[in-house]
């Protein structure tokens, strides 16, 4: 909000060389997704970035352009919820874009019998 921007790309560290990436546009008092946020390899995210201003929690060495200041996670969640979801935080459900590392490791260590 404080930047006065009408659009912004967000790239959050997804580990394993990936980022949770989304582009958002300001419409009235709300921020709306330009497209559905996705888990992308960093190179694919940087290709999708185009000329959008970037907010990221990655180290500067991993970024193709300088990042705008990123709000604290809790502040960001509350702000997004207030303008986008219009519901109480206790009703929010997480969106998991990939399986947990523990699930992947479990399947590697315990393959299904054929």
N, C-alpha and C positions, 0 to 999 in steps of 0.2 A: 504494500500500500504506500509506504513512504517514498518509494522511488518515483512515483508518478507515471509508471509504465502502463501501457495498454495491453502488453503481451509479454510473456516470459517463458523460457524453457527451464525445466527443472531436471537435474540429473543427480540422483542420490546413489551412493555406493551400494552396489548389489553384490559385492565380493566376486570372486572367481572371474575377474576381468570384465564384469558386466555392470550396468547401471540401470536403475529404475528411472525411466525417461518419460517425460510428458511435456507437452506445450499447452499453455493456458492463455486465454484471452479474457480481458476485462469487458464485461457487458453489464452496463448499469452498475449496481453494487456487487455483482457476483463475478467470480472467476470461473470460467467454463473451459473444459478440455477442448483443445483444437482437434484432437483425436484421442482415442483411448490410451492412457498410459501403458507402457509396456516394459518388459525386462529385455534389454538389448545388450549386445556386445558393445564395448566402448566405441569402436570404429563406426559401427552402424548408427549409434546415437550422435556422434559428431557429424556424420553425413546428413542426418535429419535436422541438425541444429540450424543450418542455414544462417541467416543474419539475426536470429532471435537472441535477445539478451539472455544470459545464462545465470542461474542460481545453482550452486553445487556444493556438496560437502566433501568432494574429492580434493586431494592435495593439488596445489597449482601445477605441479609437474605433469599431472595426468590430464590437464585440461587444454583444449585447443584455443581457448580465449580466457581472459580474466573473468572470474565469477563475481557476481553481485553478492553482498552480504546475505547469508542464509539465516533466517530466524531459528531460534531454538526449536527443536522438534515438537515439544509440547505446545508452544505458542502457535506454530504453524498448523498443527492438527486442530486446535481450537478455532483458529481463524478460518480455515477451510471448512470446517464443520458448520460454523455460523453462517457463512455466506453461501455455501454450496448445498449442504445437506439439510439445513434448517431443522435439525433435530438435536436432542440431548446427546452428549458424548456417550452416555451409558448405553445408548441404542446403536452405536456404530459397530459395524462388523469389519474386521480386517480383510483386505483383498490380497490373497497370496498368489503371486505370479509364478512361483515355482515351488517344487517340493522341498521339504526340509533336508538339509545335509544328512541328518540322522537317518531319514528314510532311505536315501540313496545308499549310504554306507551299509545299512542293515541288509538291503537287497543284494549288495555285492558280497557280503559275508555269509548270507543265507540264501543262495540261489534256489529257485523252485525246482523240484525234481521233475524231469520230463517223463 
